[in-house]
């Protein structure tokens, strides 16, 4: 039985061949699915596709819109430092030579945001301010960028002062984007559940979880290093739903 599969959240030109081979291993272990990964112009279409077999979404869209529409399959572990398996955090970045040393000094900062529906790019920053007792909010002066890479460049080029970047994406940016040399990490947020793998609502997730686990163990050393994947873990749905929604989102 066919089904769409996509791997777009951590996709870079130099990772696409490895991602394709990863999917072929999953498909061989599972015994079903479309022959190739699909690159959807809009990831929302991947997540709502009626033929969805496998995709990766962000924790915020999952708990805000998708939690009753898709099945939670598992969470890939990318081995983020000082995080439990399957968890990640955000790096709050500023320009390398910005003299401000503490987040409190950025009360009037212009913030680069990849999306209002991004856990790592917006919700993590809002939550960090709440949980660290900051007496300001970074809401009135936001530059919408559309991607973490664009947020990093906005800070590097002086069009914004601060951005919250997914630690896994920041790892890839360190490999592939020279603009990293113009920024520094000011601080990091606490760990939160990583980007969940999802499947269609009527799909039994257990065999697919096992297929992904088998595929990870079968990846070549080069492909495993290129993708950065260490394993797959079960993170309870409640752990995703427990994270607060950022301003100005309200429960649906």
Phi and psi in degrees as GROMACS dihedral restraints (atoms count N, CA, C in turn):
[ dihedral_restraints ]
;  ai    aj    ak    al  type     phi  dphi    fc
    3     4     5     6     1   -72.1    20    10
    4     5     6     7     1   165.6    20    10
    6     7     8     9     1  -172.8    20    10
    7     8     9    10     1   144.3    20    10
    9    10    11    12     1   -77.0    20    10
   10    11    12    13     1   146.4    20    10
   12    13    14    15     1  -137.1    20    10
   13    14    15    16     1   140.8    20    10
   15    16    17    18     1  -144.6    20    10
   16    17    18    19     1   150.7    20    10
   18    19    20    21     1  -141.7    20    10
   19    20    21    22     1    78.5    20    10
   21    22    23    24     1  -111.5    20    10
   22    23    24    25     1   -12.3    20    10
   24    25    26    27     1   -71.8    20    10
   25    26    27    28     1   -34.3    20    10
   27    28    29    30     1  -121.5    20    10
   28    29    30    31     1    50.9    20    10
   30    31    32    33     1  -103.1    20    10
   31    32    33    34     1   128.8    20    10
   33    34    35    36     1  -133.8    20    10
   34    35    36    37     1   155.6    20    10
   36    37    38    39     1   -51.0    20    10
   37    38    39    40     1   -38.0    20    10
   39    40    41    42     1   -83.7    20    10
   40    41    42    43     1    -2.1    20    10
   42    43    44    45     1  -107.5    20    10
   43    44    45    46     1    -8.6    20    10
   45    46    47    48     1   -67.2    20    10
   46    47    48    49     1   -37.2    20    10
   48    49    50    51     1   -65.3    20    10
   49    50    51    52     1   -40.2    20    10
   51    52    53    54     1   -65.7    20    10
   52    53    54    55     1   -40.0    20    10
   54    55    56    57     1   -64.1    20    10
   55    56    57    58     1   -38.5    20    10
   57    58    59    60     1   -63.3    20    10
   58    59    60    61     1   -44.3    20    10
   60    61    62    63     1   -65.3    20    10
   61    62    63    64     1   -36.4    20    10
   63    64    65    66     1   -59.4    20    10
   64    65    66    67     1   -46.8    20    10
   66    67    68    69     1   -63.2    20    10
   67    68    69    70     1   -40.5    20    10
   69    70    71    72     1   -61.2    20    10
   70    71    72    73     1   -37.0    20    10
   72    73    74    75     1   -67.5    20    10
   73    74    75    76     1   -41.3    20    10
   75    76    77    78     1   -61.7    20    10
   76    77    78    79     1   -48.3    20    10
   78    79    80    81     1   -61.1    20    10
   79    80    81    82     1   -40.7    20    10
   81    82    83    84     1   -65.1    20    10
   82    83    84    85     1   -39.9    20    10
   84    85    86    87     1   -72.2    20    10
   85    86    87    88     1   -33.6    20    10
   87    88    89    90     1   -84.9    20    10
   88    89    90    91     1   -33.1    20    10
   90    91    92    93     1    87.3    20    10
   91    92    93    94     1    15.4    20    10
   93    94    95    96     1  -162.3    20    10
   94    95    96    97     1   167.2    20    10
   96    97    98    99     1   118.0    20    10
   97    98    99   100     1   157.2    20    10
   99   100   101   102     1   -58.2    20    10
  100   101   102   103     1   153.1    20    10
  102   103   104   105     1   -66.1    20    10
  103   104   105   106     1   -33.3    20    10
  105   106   107   108     1  -129.2    20    10
  106   107   108   109     1   156.4    20    10
  108   109   110   111     1   -64.0    20    10
  109   110   111   112     1   147.4    20    10
  111   112   113   114     1  -106.6    20    10
  112   113   114   115     1   130.7    20    10
  114   115   116   117     1   -96.4    20    10
  115   116   117   118     1   101.5    20    10
  117   118   119   120     1   -79.1    20    10
  118   119   120   121     1   136.0    20    10
  120   121   122   123     1   -59.9    20    10
  121   122   123   124     1   -34.1    20    10
  123   124   125   126     1  -124.2    20    10
  124   125   126   127     1   114.7    20    10
  126   127   128   129     1   -55.8    20    10
  127   128   129   130     1   -28.3    20    10
  129   130   131   132     1   -57.4    20    10
  130   131   132   133     1   -33.4    20    10
  132   133   134   135     1   -69.1    20    10
  133   134   135   136     1   -33.5    20    10
  135   136   137   138     1   -64.8    20    10
  136   137   138   139     1   -44.1    20    10
  138   139   140   141     1   -71.3    20    10
  139   140   141   142     1   -25.6    20    10
  141   142   143   144     1  -104.4    20    10
  142   143   144   145     1     6.3    20    10
  144   145   146   147     1   -62.3    20    10
  145   146   147   148     1   128.7    20    10
  147   148   149   150     1   -64.6    20    10
  148   149   150   151     1   -18.6    20    10
  150   151   152   153     1  -100.6    20    10
  151   152   153   154     1    17.2    20    10
  153   154   155   156     1   -57.4    20    10
  154   155   156   157     1   127.6    20    10
  156   157   158   159     1  -110.5    20    10
  157   158   159   160     1   -45.1    20    10
  159   160   161   162     1  -152.4    20    10
  160   161   162   163     1   130.9    20    10
  162   163   164   165     1  -155.6    20    10
  163   164   165   166     1   172.4    20    10
  165   166   167   168     1  -124.3    20    10
  166   167   168   169     1   128.9    20    10
  168   169   170   171     1  -120.1    20    10
  169   170   171   172     1  -178.0    20    10
  171   172   173   174     1   -97.6    20    10
  172   173   174   175     1   151.3    20    10
  174   175   176   177     1   -60.5    20    10
  175   176   177   178     1   -33.9    20    10
  177   178   179   180     1   -70.3    20    10
  178   179   180   181     1   -50.7    20    10
  180   181   182   183     1   -57.8    20    10
  181   182   183   184     1   -34.0    20    10
  183   184   185   186     1   -62.3    20    10
  184   185   186   187     1   -50.0    20    10
  186   187   188   189     1   -79.0    20    10
  187   188   189   190     1   -21.9    20    10
  189   190   191   192     1   -87.8    20    10
  190   191   192   193     1   -40.0    20    10
  192   193   194   195     1  -125.2    20    10
  193   194   195   196     1   -33.2    20    10
  195   196   197   198     1  -101.3    20    10
  196   197   198   199     1   -10.3    20    10
  198   199   200   201     1   -56.8    20    10
  199   200   201   202     1   -30.0    20    10
  201   202   203   204     1  -102.1    20    10
  202   203   204   205     1    -1.8    20    10
  204   205   206   207     1  -103.2    20    10
  205   206   207   208     1   -20.6    20    10
  207   208   209   210     1  -132.2    20    10
  208   209   210   211     1   169.0    20    10
  210   211   212   213     1   -99.1    20    10
  211   212   213   214     1   140.4    20    10
  213   214   215   216     1   -84.8    20    10
  214   215   216   217     1   119.0    20    10
  216   217   218   219     1   -91.8    20    10
  217   218   219   220     1   -49.3    20    10
  219   220   221   222     1   169.3    20    10
  220   221   222   223     1  -174.7    20    10
  222   223   224   225     1  -134.4    20    10
  223   224   225   226     1   126.4    20    10
  225   226   227   228     1   -70.7    20    10
  226   227   228   229     1   142.5    20    10
  228   229   230   231     1  -101.9    20    10
  229   230   231   232     1   124.9    20    10
  231   232   233   234     1  -107.6    20    10
  232   233   234   235     1    11.4    20    10
  234   235   236   237     1    63.4    20    10
  235   236   237   238     1    44.0    20    10
  237   238   239   240     1   -72.7    20    10
  238   239   240   241     1   130.5    20    10
  240   241   242   243     1   -56.6    20    10
  241   242   243   244     1   134.2    20    10
  243   244   245   246     1    63.6    20    10
  244   245   246   247     1    28.3    20    10
  246   247   248   249     1  -127.3    20    10
  247   248   249   250     1   145.1    20    10
  249   250   251   252     1   -63.0    20    10
  250   251   252   253     1   159.6    20    10
  252   253   254   255     1   -54.2    20    10
  253   254   255   256     1   130.5    20    10
  255   256   257   258     1    87.5    20    10
  256   257   258   259     1    -8.0    20    10
  258   259   260   261     1   -97.6    20    10
  259   260   261   262     1   162.1    20    10
  261   262   263   264     1  -146.5    20    10
  262   263   264   265     1  -177.9    20    10
  264   265   266   267     1  -149.8    20    10
  265   266   267   268     1   177.7    20    10
  267   268   269   270     1  -111.7    20    10
  268   269   270   271     1   146.3    20    10
  270   271   272   273     1   -99.7    20    10
  271   272   273   274     1   122.4    20    10
  273   274   275   276     1   -88.8    20    10
  274   275   276   277     1   112.8    20    10
  276   277   278   279     1  -107.6    20    10
  277   278   279   280     1   149.8    20    10
  279   280   281   282     1  -137.2    20    10
  280   281   282   283     1   171.3    20    10
  282   283   284   285     1   -63.4    20    10
  283   284   285   286     1   145.2    20    10
  285   286   287   288     1   -55.3    20    10
  286   287   288   289     1   -40.0    20    10
  288   289   290   291     1  -105.7    20    10
  289   290   291   292     1    17.2    20    10
  291   292   293   294     1   -65.0    20    10
  292   293   294   295     1   126.4    20    10
  294   295   296   297     1   -72.8    20    10
  295   296   297   298     1   -14.9    20    10
  297   298   299   300     1   -70.2    20    10
  298   299   300   301     1   134.1    20    10
  300   301   302   303     1  -108.8    20    10
  301   302   303   304     1   -17.2    20    10
  303   304   305   306     1  -127.7    20    10
  304   305   306   307     1   151.8    20    10
  306   307   308   309     1   -59.4    20    10
  307   308   309   310     1   -32.6    20    10
  309   310   311   312     1   -59.9    20    10
  310   311   312   313     1   -22.5    20    10
  312   313   314   315     1   -78.4    20    10
  313   314   315   316     1    -5.2    20    10
  315   316   317   318     1  -106.6    20    10
  316   317   318   319     1    26.7    20    10
  318   319   320   321     1   -58.5    20    10
  319   320   321   322     1   -32.0    20    10
  321   322   323   324     1  -105.7    20    10
  322   323   324   325     1    21.1    20    10
  324   325   326   327     1   -72.5    20    10
  325   326   327   328     1   153.3    20    10
  327   328   329   330     1   -90.6    20    10
  328   329   330   331     1   126.0    20    10
  330   331   332   333     1  -106.1    20    10
  331   332   333   334     1   131.1    20    10
  333   334   335   336     1   -88.8    20    10
  334   335   336   337     1   124.2    20    10
  336   337   338   339     1  -123.9    20    10
  337   338   339   340     1   125.9    20    10
  339   340   341   342     1   -69.9    20    10
  340   341   342   343     1   -37.2    20    10
  342   343   344   345     1  -168.2    20    10
  343   344   345   346     1   144.9    20    10
  345   346   347   348     1   -67.5    20    10
  346   347   348   349     1   -17.6    20    10
  348   349   350   351     1  -100.5    20    10
  349   350   351   352     1    22.8    20    10
  351   352   353   354     1  -100.4    20    10
  352   353   354   355     1   126.1    20    10
  354   355   356   357     1   -64.6    20    10
  355   356   357   358     1   -52.4    20    10
  357   358   359   360     1   -76.0    20    10
  358   359   360   361     1   -29.7    20    10
  360   361   362   363     1   -91.3    20    10
  361   362   363   364     1   -13.4    20    10
  363   364   365   366     1  -141.4    20    10
  364   365   366   367     1   -56.2    20    10
  366   367   368   369     1   -60.4    20    10
  367   368   369   370     1   -41.8    20    10
  369   370   371   372     1   -62.6    20    10
  370   371   372   373     1   -38.0    20    10
  372   373   374   375     1   -67.9    20    10
  373   374   375   376     1   -46.6    20    10
  375   376   377   378     1   -59.6    20    10
  376   377   378   379     1   -45.3    20    10
  378   379   380   381     1   -64.7    20    10
  379   380   381   382     1   -39.8    20    10
  381   382   383   384     1   -60.1    20    10
  382   383   384   385     1   -42.2    20    10
  384   385   386   387     1   -63.2    20    10
  385   386   387   388     1   -42.7    20    10
  387   388   389   390     1   -63.0    20    10
  388   389   390   391     1   -47.5    20    10
  390   391   392   393     1   -79.6    20    10
  391   392   393   394     1   -17.1    20    10
  393   394   395   396     1  -100.3    20    10
  394   395   396   397     1     5.9    20    10
  396   397   398   399     1    74.5    20    10
  397   398   399   400     1    23.7    20    10
  399   400   401   402     1   -63.6    20    10
  400   401   402   403     1   140.7    20    10
  402   403   404   405     1  -100.5    20    10
  403   404   405   406     1    28.9    20    10
  405   406   407   408     1  -147.1    20    10
  406   407   408   409     1   165.1    20    10
  408   409   410   411     1  -129.1    20    10
  409   410   411   412     1   139.3    20    10
  411   412   413   414     1   -94.9    20    10
  412   413   414   415     1    68.2    20    10
  414   415   416   417     1  -118.2    20    10
  415   416   417   418     1   -24.5    20    10
  417   418   419   420     1   -93.2    20    10
  418   419   420   421     1    -6.3    20    10
  420   421   422   423     1  -139.6    20    10
  421   422   423   424     1    70.5    20    10
  423   424   425   426     1  -110.5    20    10
  424   425   426   427     1   134.4    20    10
  426   427   428   429     1  -103.3    20    10
  427   428   429   430     1   115.8    20    10
  429   430   431   432     1   -81.5    20    10
  430   431   432   433     1   124.1    20    10
  432   433   434   435     1  -112.0    20    10
  433   434   435   436     1   -31.4    20    10
  435   436   437   438     1    93.8    20    10
  436   437   438   439     1   -13.7    20    10
  438   439   440   441     1  -162.3    20    10
  439   440   441   442     1   158.7    20    10
  441   442   443   444     1   -63.9    20    10
  442   443   444   445     1   -39.4    20    10
  444   445   446   447     1   -61.8    20    10
  445   446   447   448     1   -41.3    20    10
  447   448   449   450     1   -68.2    20    10
  448   449   450   451     1   -34.1    20    10
  450   451   452   453     1   -64.7    20    10
  451   452   453   454     1   -43.5    20    10
  453   454   455   456     1   -60.7    20    10
  454   455   456   457     1   -43.8    20    10
  456   457   458   459     1   -66.6    20    10
  457   458   459   460     1   -33.5    20    10
  459   460   461   462     1   -62.4    20    10
  460   461   462   463     1   -40.3    20    10
  462   463   464   465     1   -70.5    20    10
  463   464   465   466     1   -45.9    20    10
  465   466   467   468     1   -59.4    20    10
  466   467   468   469     1   -35.0    20    10
  468   469   470   471     1   -92.6    20    10
  469   470   471   472     1     0.7    20    10
  471   472   473   474     1    84.1    20    10
  472   473   474   475     1    10.5    20    10
  474   475   476   477     1   -83.9    20    10
  475   476   477   478     1   -12.0    20    10
  477   478   479   480     1  -148.1    20    10
  478   479   480   481     1   161.6    20    10
  480   481   482   483     1  -102.4    20    10
  481   482   483   484     1   -23.3    20    10
  483   484   485   486     1  -151.1    20    10
  484   485   486   487     1   144.5    20    10
  486   487   488   489     1  -148.8    20    10
  487   488   489   490     1   151.1    20    10
  489   490   491   492     1  -107.3    20    10
  490   491   492   493     1   114.5    20    10
  492   493   494   495     1  -117.5    20    10
  493   494   495   496     1   127.6    20    10
  495   496   497   498     1   -48.3    20    10
  496   497   498   499     1   128.4    20    10
  498   499   500   501     1   -60.6    20    10
  499   500   501   502     1   -32.6    20    10
  501   502   503   504     1   -71.6    20    10
  502   503   504   505     1   -44.1    20    10
  504   505   506   507     1   -61.3    20    10
  505   506   507   508     1   -39.5    20    10
  507   508   509   510     1   -62.9    20    10
  508   509   510   511     1   -33.3    20    10
  510   511   512   513     1   -62.4    20    10
  511   512   513   514     1   -44.8    20    10
  513   514   515   516     1   -66.6    20    10
  514   515   516   517     1   -39.8    20    10
  516   517   518   519     1   -61.4    20    10
  517   518   519   520     1   -35.7    20    10
  519   520   521   522     1   -62.9    20    10
  520   521   522   523     1   -27.9    20    10
  522   523   524   525     1   -81.4    20    10
  523   524   525   526     1   -40.3    20    10
  525   526   527   528     1  -117.4    20    10
  526   527   528   529     1    -5.4    20    10
  528   529   530   531     1  -129.0    20    10
  529   530   531   532     1   115.2    20    10
  531   532   533   534     1   -65.9    20    10
  532   533   534   535     1   -18.0    20    10
  534   535   536   537     1   -63.3    20    10
  535   536   537   538     1   -18.3    20    10
  537   538   539   540     1   -56.9    20    10
  538   539   540   541     1   -31.7    20    10
  540   541   542   543     1   -66.4    20    10
  541   542   543   544     1   -11.8    20    10
  543   544   545   546     1  -101.5    20    10
  544   545   546   547     1     4.3    20    10
  546   547   548   549     1  -129.2    20    10
  547   548   549   550     1   168.1    20    10
  549   550   551   552     1  -142.1    20    10
  550   551   552   553     1   159.2    20    10
  552   553   554   555     1   -85.9    20    10
  553   554   555   556     1   120.8    20    10
  555   556   557   558     1   -79.9    20    10
  556   557   558   559     1   -46.6    20    10
  558   559   560   561     1  -163.0    20    10
  559   560   561   562     1   177.0    20    10
  561   562   563   564     1  -130.8    20    10
  562   563   564   565     1   150.4    20    10
  564   565   566   567     1   -83.3    20    10
  565   566   567   568     1   171.2    20    10
  567   568   569   570     1   -72.5    20    10
  568   569   570   571     1   159.2    20    10
  570   571   572   573     1   -65.2    20    10
  571   572   573   574     1   143.4    20    10
  573   574   575   576     1  -135.2    20    10
  574   575   576   577     1   161.5    20    10
  576   577   578   579     1   -55.3    20    10
  577   578   579   580     1   136.0    20    10
  579   580   581   582     1   -72.3    20    10
  580   581   582   583     1  -177.3    20    10
  582   583   584   585     1   -65.0    20    10
  583   584   585   586     1   119.0    20    10
  585   586   587   588     1   -77.7    20    10
  586   587   588   589     1   144.4    20    10
  588   589   590   591     1   -81.7    20    10
  589   590   591   592     1   136.3    20    10
  591   592   593   594     1  -125.3    20    10
  592   593   594   595     1   160.4    20    10
  594   595   596   597     1  -140.7    20    10
  595   596   597   598     1   172.8    20    10
  597   598   599   600     1   -62.3    20    10
  598   599   600   601     1   150.6    20    10
  600   601   602   603     1   -57.3    20    10
  601   602   603   604     1   -33.9    20    10
  603   604   605   606     1   -92.7    20    10
  604   605   606   607     1     5.7    20    10
  606   607   608   609     1   -90.4    20    10
  607   608   609   610     1   133.1    20    10
  609   610   611   612     1   -70.8    20    10
  610   611   612   613     1   116.2    20    10
  612   613   614   615     1   -74.1    20    10
  613   614   615   616     1   -21.5    20    10
  615   616   617   618     1   -61.6    20    10
  616   617   618   619     1   -51.5    20    10
  618   619   620   621     1   -63.3    20    10
  619   620   621   622     1   -33.4    20    10
  621   622   623   624     1   -71.2    20    10
  622   623   624   625     1   -38.5    20    10
  624   625   626   627     1   -57.7    20    10
  625   626   627   628     1   -46.9    20    10
  627   628   629   630     1   -63.0    20    10
  628   629   630   631     1   -37.1    20    10
  630   631   632   633     1   -65.9    20    10
  631   632   633   634     1   -40.9    20    10
  633   634   635   636     1   -64.6    20    10
  634   635   636   637     1   -43.9    20    10
  636   637   638   639     1   -60.6    20    10
  637   638   639   640     1   -42.8    20    10
  639   640   641   642     1   -64.9    20    10
  640   641   642   643     1   -41.0    20    10
  642   643   644   645     1   -63.3    20    10
  643   644   645   646     1   -40.0    20    10
  645   646   647   648     1   -61.7    20    10
  646   647   648   649     1   -43.2    20    10
  648   649   650   651     1   -68.3    20    10
  649   650   651   652     1   -20.7    20    10
  651   652   653   654     1   -95.2    20    10
  652   653   654   655     1    -7.7    20    10
  654   655   656   657     1   -61.8    20    10
  655   656   657   658     1   144.4    20    10
  657   658   659   660     1   -66.5    20    10
  658   659   660   661     1   158.3    20    10
  660   661   662   663     1   -59.1    20    10
  661   662   663   664     1   -38.5    20    10
  663   664   665   666     1   -65.9    20    10
  664   665   666   667     1   -45.2    20    10
  666   667   668   669     1   -67.6    20    10
  667   668   669   670     1   -37.4    20    10
  669   670   671   672     1   -63.9    20    10
  670   671   672   673     1   -40.3    20    10
  672   673   674   675     1   -69.0    20    10
  673   674   675   676     1   -40.2    20    10
  675   676   677   678     1   -63.1    20    10
  676   677   678   679     1   -43.5    20    10
  678   679   680   681     1   -82.8    20    10
  679   680   681   682     1   -23.2    20    10
  681   682   683   684     1    76.8    20    10
  682   683   684   685     1    14.9    20    10
  684   685   686   687     1   -88.1    20    10
  685   686   687   688     1   130.2    20    10
  687   688   689   690     1  -104.5    20    10
  688   689   690   691     1   -27.9    20    10
  690   691   692   693     1   175.8    20    10
  691   692   693   694     1  -171.4    20    10
  693   694   695   696     1  -133.4    20    10
  694   695   696   697     1   141.9    20    10
  696   697   698   699     1  -136.9    20    10
  697   698   699   700     1   155.3    20    10
  699   700   701   702     1   -88.6    20    10
  700   701   702   703     1   117.9    20    10
  702   703   704   705     1  -113.8    20    10
  703   704   705   706     1   124.7    20    10
  705   706   707   708     1   -58.1    20    10
  706   707   708   709     1   145.6    20    10
  708   709   710   711     1   -55.6    20    10
  709   710   711   712     1   -37.8    20    10
  711   712   713   714     1   -61.6    20    10
  712   713   714   715     1   -28.1    20    10
  714   715   716   717     1   -67.7    20    10
  715   716   717   718     1   -34.3    20    10
  717   718   719   720     1   -71.9    20    10
  718   719   720   721     1   -44.8    20    10
  720   721   722   723     1   -70.0    20    10
  721   722   723   724     1   -19.8    20    10
  723   724   725   726     1   -75.1    20    10
  724   725   726   727     1   -18.6    20    10
  726   727   728   729     1   -70.3    20    10
  727   728   729   730     1   137.4    20    10
  729   730   731   732     1   -70.3    20    10
  730   731   732   733     1   151.5    20    10
  732   733   734   735     1   -80.4    20    10
  733   734   735   736     1   141.4    20    10
  735   736   737   738     1   -81.8    20    10
  736   737   738   739     1   160.0    20    10
  738   739   740   741     1   -62.4    20    10
  739   740   741   742     1   137.6    20    10
  741   742   743   744     1  -103.8    20    10
  742   743   744   745     1    23.0    20    10
  744   745   746   747     1   -70.7    20    10
  745   746   747   748     1   142.6    20    10
  747   748   749   750     1  -127.8    20    10
  748   749   750   751     1   153.9    20    10
  750   751   752   753     1   -55.5    20    10
  751   752   753   754     1   137.9    20    10
